[in-house]
């Protein structure tokens, strides 16, 4: 039997997919298009009529604020913890911004870097420390420095520094205080005892 010319069964089927009617032939080996004219266009493709976005346009209501702008009561505290790797995602930078905002709202705000979170507090740069190798390279460093300049406190776990990443205390951004691994839990518990607002930052 010559496979090139023999057809066991030939069934012509028509189906519609993405607004395209295609006529196919079912051979022994499966569906095979019929010749060069296998695709017959039944409907026109949709036309985009909405103008393209332009610089300066706005697509959402950026002025509306639904909830009140909450301010801290005298003596209220906040703790923002970080168990995330620098540059592995945006959450590290986002919650550093949140810590700064909490500080500006009047909370006595503390940042805790532990586990992989200590990587947020390392001095970095290329070719020299402090040199920005690409736009945004030092965004987290700059934000930590700004947070501390505005009165925020930052602590980094010594275990994370040395045991996990092979860094010493001298690798930290100046102003960050290294603490013992046992202090990590106690710092959290102290804030819990003081009814502080606690924002935890994790990536898995």
C-alpha positions in Angstrom: 0.0 0.0 0.0 1.5 3.3 -1.0 1.2 5.6 2.0 1.8 8.7 -0.2 -1.4 8.3 -2.1 -3.6 5.9 -0.1 -6.2 7.4 2.2 -7.9 5.0 4.6 -10.6 7.5 5.4 -11.0 11.1 4.4 -13.4 13.3 6.3 -13.7 16.9 5.6 -14.4 18.9 8.8 -15.0 22.5 9.4 -14.2 24.2 12.7 -14.0 27.8 13.9 -11.1 29.0 16.0 -10.3 32.6 16.8 -12.8 33.8 14.2 -11.2 31.7 11.5 -13.0 29.0 9.6 -10.6 26.3 8.6 -11.3 23.3 6.4 -9.2 20.3 7.3 -8.9 16.8 6.0 -8.5 13.9 8.3 -6.0 11.3 7.0 -4.8 8.1 8.6 -2.1 10.1 10.5 -4.4 12.8 11.7 -5.5 16.3 10.6 -3.7 17.7 7.6 -4.6 21.0 5.9 -6.1 20.8 2.4 -3.7 22.4 0.0 -2.7 26.1 0.0 -6.3 27.3 0.4 -6.9 25.4 3.7 -7.7 28.6 5.6 -10.8 30.5 4.5 -11.3 33.8 6.3 -15.0 34.2 7.2 -14.8 37.3 9.4 -12.6 40.4 9.5 -10.0 40.7 12.2 -11.0 43.2 15.0 -9.6 46.7 14.6 -8.1 48.6 17.5 -9.7 52.1 17.6 -8.6 53.3 21.0 -5.8 55.8 20.7 -2.4 54.7 21.9 -1.3 55.9 25.4 0.8 59.0 25.4 3.3 60.3 27.9 1.5 62.5 30.4 -1.8 60.6 30.1 -3.3 59.1 33.3 -5.4 55.9 33.3 -6.6 55.9 36.9 -7.9 58.4 39.4 -4.6 59.2 41.2 -6.1 61.9 43.4 -8.8 60.0 45.2 -8.0 58.6 48.7 -10.6 56.4 50.3 -9.4 56.2 53.8 -8.2 58.8 56.4 -4.5 59.6 56.6 -3.8 57.8 59.9 -1.2 59.5 62.2 0.5 57.8 65.2 -0.6 58.6 68.7 2.1 59.9 71.0 4.5 57.0 71.9 3.2 54.6 69.3 5.7 52.2 67.8 6.1 50.2 64.6 8.4 47.4 63.6 9.0 46.3 60.0 10.8 43.0 59.7 12.6 41.7 56.6 13.3 38.0 55.8 13.9 38.5 52.1 16.8 38.6 49.7 17.9 41.9 48.2 17.1 42.1 44.5 15.0 38.9 44.5 11.8 41.0 44.2 10.3 44.4 44.9 9.0 43.8 48.3 12.2 44.7 50.1 12.2 48.1 48.6 8.5 48.5 48.9 8.4 47.9 52.7 11.5 50.0 53.2 9.4 52.8 51.7 6.5 51.8 54.1 8.9 52.0 57.0 9.8 55.5 56.0 6.2 56.4 55.7 5.4 55.0 59.1 8.2 57.1 60.6 6.8 60.2 58.9 3.3 59.3 60.3 4.8 59.7 63.8 5.5 56.1 64.7 8.8 55.3 66.5 9.8 52.9 63.7 12.4 50.1 63.8 13.6 47.9 60.9 14.8 44.4 61.6 17.0 42.6 59.1 17.4 38.9 59.8 18.1 35.7 57.8 18.4 36.7 54.1 17.1 40.1 55.1 20.6 41.2 56.1 21.5 41.5 52.4 19.4 44.6 52.3 21.7 46.3 54.7 25.0 45.5 53.0 27.2 48.2 51.5 27.3 47.6 47.7 28.4 49.3 44.5 30.6 48.7 41.4 33.3 49.2 40.5 33.7 50.7 44.0 31.4 50.6 47.0 28.9 53.4 46.7 29.1 53.5 42.9 25.8 53.0 41.2 26.4 50.4 38.5 22.9 50.9 36.9 19.9 53.1 37.6 18.3 51.9 40.8 21.2 49.8 41.9 21.5 51.5 45.2 17.8 52.2 45.8 17.6 50.0 48.9 20.8 51.4 50.4 19.7 54.9 49.7 16.3 54.2 51.3 17.8 52.7 54.4 20.1 55.7 54.8 17.2 58.1 54.4 15.1 56.1 56.9 17.9 56.3 59.5 18.5 60.0 58.8 14.9 60.7 59.6 15.2 58.9 63.0 14.5 55.3 62.2 16.5 52.5 63.8 17.8 49.5 61.8 19.1 46.2 63.3 20.8 43.3 61.5 21.3 39.8 62.8 24.9 38.7 63.2 24.0 35.1 62.4 22.6 36.0 59.0 25.6 38.1 58.3 28.3 35.5 59.0 26.7 32.1 59.0 24.5 32.6 55.9 26.4 35.1 53.8 30.0 35.2 55.0 29.9 38.9 55.9 31.2 40.8 58.9 29.7 43.7 60.8 31.9 46.1 58.8 30.0 45.2 55.6 26.9 46.9 57.0 25.7 50.3 56.0 27.0 52.7 58.6 24.4 53.3 61.3 22.9 49.8 61.2 23.4 48.0 64.6 24.3 44.3 64.5 22.5 42.1 67.1 22.8 38.6 68.4 20.4 36.0 66.8 18.7 35.6 70.2 17.8 39.3 70.0 15.7 38.8 66.9 12.8 37.2 68.7 13.1 39.4 71.8 13.0 42.6 69.6 9.7 41.3 68.1 8.3 40.4 71.5 9.2 43.8 73.0 7.3 45.5 70.2 4.4 43.1 70.8 4.4 44.0 74.5 4.2 47.6 73.6 1.2 47.0 71.3 3.3 48.1 68.3 2.2 47.8 64.7 4.3 45.0 63.2 4.7 44.5 59.4 6.5 41.3 58.4 8.2 41.0 55.0 8.8 37.5 53.7 9.6 35.9 50.4 9.6 32.1 49.9 
